[in-house]
Amino acid sequence: MIIIKFETDYQEGCHPRILERLSQTNFEQTSGYGVDVHTERAKELIRNIIGKPDAKVYFLVGGTQTNTTVIKHFLTPCEGVISVSTGHINVHESGAIEATGHKVLALPSHDGLIAASDLKSYLESFNADPTNEHMVQPGMVYVSYSSEFGTLYTRKMLTEIKAVCEEYGLKLFIDGARLGAGLTSDSSDLNIQDIANLCDAFYIGGTKTGALFGEAVVFPNPDNLNLKQFTTLIKQQGGLLAKGRLLGVQFETLFEDGLYLQLARHSNVQAIKIKKAFTEKGIKFLIDSPTNQQFPILTREQNEELSRNFSYELWKPLDDGKLAVRFCTSWATTDENVEELVRAIHNL
């Protein structure tokens, strides 16, 4: 029996156009570590799209390497990074941030999002504590767009968080592993130019949006960020690819004619079809997500029935005996697979 998988958004390889471009350029001789024409063009395409001609762009192999590298760059040895408690760096990166010598300072989660009021309250309390020199110093704020629950910050929310960061001298870093899903959601009031204007650094996730692998770190306003040794730090953190043009070719393909957002939008459209099917069946959700991650609450009987033909993630058991699960769609999720799942939901 074939199991149709809805576990993650990085189960497939890469978009065929990327595979074709990698094949076409396979025998080109280029310098290593991203010093090549494809990487330079990819950087220029990203600068043009965000409207920041002086932005610095770097390509890394994966999300964990990206988070650890950017966070280590921004923090001094005595500082930590503020994150919502459900943030990826606090839950699912195997202590990678702590392994660099920095603590994750967790604040309450509001459906996967951090509230500016919580951030301000924490910083006020920290600064008012006469013993704070014996504590880990808050040095930056980490947020995800979209979040680990598929939820989104509004322009107002991010603007308020950025204002608090500026008031207290903290850098703001946006984890964009699922940036495309966030930007192309019908519920989003942000575009990529807004993202660039509202943070000190963000990254564009390729791994979960059609690339074979790779993420693009962007410093929209690099002045006074002391990026002279950033490439060295990337290598130290295991994020620098010797055959760097493989990253350049992929992001060049994703951004030369809008493919990146097209693929992200597809993943959202497929997820909303699934959301509609569960809603029509009267099944409630743990989180109201407008993106490619959906979290229906199933009875154990419903879970047993669906899991016969579909795989998805068990998110957490609930006190009433039901199960919160996650269905995740991708750039490659087919209409046929979604239709089969929708039929199965209607037959529960």
C-alpha positions in Angstrom: 0.0 0.0 0.0 1.3 3.4 -0.9 1.3 5.9 1.9 0.8 9.5 0.9 3.0 11.7 2.9 2.0 15.1 4.5 4.7 15.1 7.2 6.9 18.0 6.1 7.5 20.5 3.4 11.0 19.1 2.4 10.2 15.5 1.5 10.7 16.0 -2.2 14.0 16.9 -3.9 13.8 20.1 -5.8 11.8 21.8 -8.5 12.5 20.4 -12.0 13.8 23.7 -13.3 16.4 23.8 -10.6 17.4 20.2 -11.4 17.6 21.1 -15.0 19.7 24.2 -14.3 22.1 22.3 -12.1 22.5 19.7 -14.9 23.0 22.4 -17.5 25.8 24.0 -15.5 27.3 20.8 -14.2 30.5 21.0 -16.2 31.1 24.7 -15.7 34.4 25.5 -14.0 33.9 28.1 -11.4 35.8 29.2 -8.3 34.7 27.8 -5.0 32.8 29.1 -2.0 30.3 31.2 -3.9 32.8 33.3 -5.9 31.1 32.7 -9.2 28.7 34.4 -11.7 25.6 32.4 -10.6 26.0 33.3 -7.0 26.6 37.0 -7.8 23.6 37.1 -10.0 21.5 35.5 -7.3 22.6 38.1 -4.8 21.7 40.9 -7.2 18.3 39.4 -7.9 17.6 39.3 -4.2 18.8 42.9 -3.7 16.5 44.1 -6.4 13.5 42.2 -5.0 13.9 43.6 -1.5 14.7 47.1 -2.8 18.1 47.3 -1.0 20.9 47.8 -3.5 23.6 47.8 -0.7 22.3 44.7 1.1 24.7 41.9 1.9 23.6 38.4 0.9 25.2 35.2 1.9 24.2 31.6 1.1 24.4 28.8 3.6 23.7 25.1 3.4 20.8 24.8 5.9 18.6 26.4 8.5 20.4 25.3 11.7 23.7 26.5 10.3 22.0 29.8 9.4 20.5 30.4 12.8 23.6 29.6 14.7 25.8 31.7 12.4 23.7 34.8 12.5 23.0 34.6 16.2 26.6 34.0 17.1 27.6 37.0 14.8 25.2 39.4 16.6 25.9 38.3 20.2 28.8 39.1 22.5 30.0 36.2 24.8 27.8 37.3 27.7 24.6 37.7 25.7 21.6 35.5 24.8 18.9 35.5 22.2 15.2 36.2 23.1 12.8 33.8 21.4 9.2 32.7 21.9 9.1 29.4 23.9 8.0 27.5 20.8 10.6 29.0 18.6 12.6 26.6 16.4 15.9 27.5 18.1 14.4 26.8 21.5 12.8 23.5 20.6 14.0 21.7 17.5 17.7 22.6 17.0 19.2 20.2 19.4 20.7 22.9 21.6 22.7 24.3 18.6 22.5 27.8 19.9 23.6 26.8 23.4 26.5 24.8 21.8 27.8 28.2 20.5 27.9 29.4 24.1 24.7 31.5 24.0 21.5 30.9 25.9 18.0 31.1 24.4 15.9 33.3 26.6 12.3 32.1 26.1 9.2 34.2 26.4 5.5 33.1 26.3 4.1 31.8 23.0 0.9 33.3 21.6 0.0 30.7 19.0 3.7 30.6 18.0 4.2 34.4 18.1 6.0 36.7 20.5 4.1 39.8 21.8 5.8 43.2 21.9 4.3 43.8 25.3 5.9 40.6 26.7 9.2 41.6 25.2 9.0 45.1 26.6 8.0 43.8 30.1 10.8 41.3 30.1 13.4 44.0 29.2 12.0 46.5 31.7 12.2 43.9 34.5 15.7 42.8 33.4 17.0 46.4 33.4 15.4 47.1 36.8 17.0 44.2 38.5 20.1 45.4 40.4 21.7 41.9 40.1 21.3 41.7 36.3 25.1 41.8 35.8 25.0 38.2 37.1 22.5 37.2 34.4 22.7 36.4 30.7 22.3 39.7 28.9 19.6 39.9 26.2 21.3 40.9 23.0 18.9 40.2 20.2 15.4 39.0 19.3 14.6 36.0 17.1 11.2 35.5 15.4 10.0 33.2 12.7 7.8 34.1 9.7 5.8 32.1 9.3 6.0 30.6 12.8 6.4 27.0 13.8 2.5 26.9 14.0 2.1 28.4 10.6 0.9 31.7 12.1 1.9 35.2 10.9 3.0 38.5 12.3 1.2 41.5 11.0 3.0 44.6 9.9 1.8 46.3 13.1 3.1 43.5 15.3 6.5 43.4 13.7 6.7 47.2 13.8 6.0 47.2 17.5 8.6 44.5 18.1 11.2 46.4 16.1 10.4 49.5 18.1 11.1 47.7 21.3 14.3 46.3 19.9 15.5 49.8 18.9 14.5 51.2 22.3 16.7 48.7 24.1 19.5 48.4 21.5 18.7 44.8 20.4 19.0 43.4 16.9 16.0 41.7 15.3 16.5 38.5 13.3 13.7 36.9 11.3 14.0 33.1 10.6 12.5 32.8 7.1 12.7 29.0 6.7 9.0 29.3 5.6 9.2 32.9 4.5 7.6 32.2 1.2 4.6 30.5 2.8 4.1 33.6 5.0 4.4 36.2 2.3 2.0 34.4 -0.1 -0.7 33.7 2.5 -4.0 35.5 1.9 -3.8 36.6 5.5 -0.4 38.4 5.1 -0.2 42.1 5.0 3.6 42.0 4.5 5.7 41.8 1.4 9.4 41.0 1.2 10.3 44.7 1.2 8.5 45.1 4.5 10.5 42.2 5.9 13.7 43.9 4.9 12.7 47.2 6.4 11.6 45.7 9.8 14.7 43.7 10.8 18.5 43.7 11.0 18.8 40.4 9.3 16.5 37.7 7.8 16.9 34.6 5.7 15.1 33.3 2.7 14.4 29.6 3.1 15.2 27.5 0.0 15.1 24.1 1.6 11.4 24.3 2.2 10.5 26.2 -1.0 11.7 24.3 -4.0 15.5 24.2 -3.6 17.4 21.0 -3.1 19.0 22.7 -0.1 20.1 26.1 1.1 19.2 29.4 2.7 20.0 33.0 1.8 20.9 35.3 4.7 20.2 39.0 4.0 21.5 42.0 5.9 19.3 44.8 4.4 21.3 47.6 6.0 24.8 46.3 6.5 26.4 49.6 7.6 27.8 49.3 11.2 27.2 45.5 11.4 30.9 44.6 11.0 30.4 41.8 8.5 34.1 41.6 7.6 34.5 38.2 9.2 31.0 36.8 8.5 32.1 34.4 5.8 34.8 33.1 8.1 32.1 32.6 10.7 29.9 30.8 8.2 32.7 28.3 7.6 33.4 27.9 11.3 29.8 27.0 11.9 29.8 24.4 9.1 27.6 26.5 6.8 29.9 27.3 3.9 29.7 25.1 0.8 32.9 24.5 -1.2 30.9 24.1 -4.4 29.1 27.3 -3.5 27.8 27.8 -7.1 25.3 25.0 -6.4 23.6 27.4 -4.0 23.9 30.3 -6.4 22.4 28.4 -9.3 19.4 27.4 -7.2 18.6 30.8 -5.9 19.3 32.3 -9.3 16.6 30.0 -10.6 14.2 30.7 -7.8 14.3 34.5 -8.1 14.8 35.3 -11.7 11.1 35.2 -12.6 9.1 34.8 -9.5 9.4 31.0 -9.1 10.0 31.2 -5.4 6.7 32.9 -4.5 4.9 30.8 -7.0 6.0 27.6 -5.3 5.2 28.9 -1.9 1.8 30.0 -2.9 1.1 26.5 -4.3 1.9 25.0 -0.9 -0.6 27.4 0.8 -3.4 26.7 -1.7 -3.1 23.0 -1.2 -3.1 23.4 2.6 -6.2 25.5 2.6 -8.0 22.8 0.6 -7.2 20.4 3.4 -8.2 22.9 6.0 -11.6 23.4 4.3 -12.2 19.6 4.2 -11.6 19.3 8.0 -13.8 22.3 8.7 -16.7 21.0 6.6 -16.4 17.7 8.6 -16.8 19.7 11.8 -13.2 19.0 12.9 -11.6 21.8 15.0 -8.0 22.9 14.9 -5.4 23.4 17.6 -4.2 26.6 15.8 -5.8 28.7 13.1 -3.0 28.6 10.6 -3.3 30.5 7.2 -0.3 28.8 5.7 1.0 25.4 4.6 0.9 23.8 8.1 -2.5 22.7 9.4 -3.2 21.3 12.9 -6.5 19.5 13.1 -7.7 17.8 16.3 -8.6 14.1 15.7 -10.2 11.5 17.8 -8.1 8.4 18.2 -10.5 6.6 15.9 -10.2 9.3 13.2 -6.4 9.2 13.5 -6.3 5.4 13.2 -8.5 5.6 10.0 -6.5 8.4 8.3 -3.1 6.9 9.2 -3.9 3.8 7.2 -3.2 5.7 4.0 -1.6 8.9 5.0 1.4 9.9 7.1 1.5 13.1 9.0 3.0 14.4 12.3 1.6 13.7 15.7 1.9 17.2 17.2 0.7 16.5 20.8 -1.9 14.5 22.7 -4.6 16.5 24.4 -6.1 16.2 27.8 -9.5 15.0 26.5 -7.8 12.0 24.8 -7.8 13.5 21.3 -4.7 14.1 19.2 -3.5 17.4 17.6 -1.7 16.4 14.4 0.0 18.4 11.7 -0.5 18.1 7.9 2.1 19.9 6.0 2.0 20.7 2.2 4.8 21.6 0.0 5.7 23.2 -3.4 5.3 19.7 -4.9 2.0 18.6 -3.3 -0.2 17.3 -6.1 -3.9 17.9 -6.7 -4.4 14.2 -6.8 -2.9 13.6 -3.4 -4.9 16.4 -1.8 -8.1 15.1 -3.5 -7.5 11.7 -2.1 -7.0 13.1 1.4 -10.1 15.3 1.1 -12.2 12.2 0.2 -10.8 10.3 3.2 -11.6 13.2 5.5 -15.2 13.4 4.2 -15.6 9.6 4.8 -14.5 9.8 8.4 
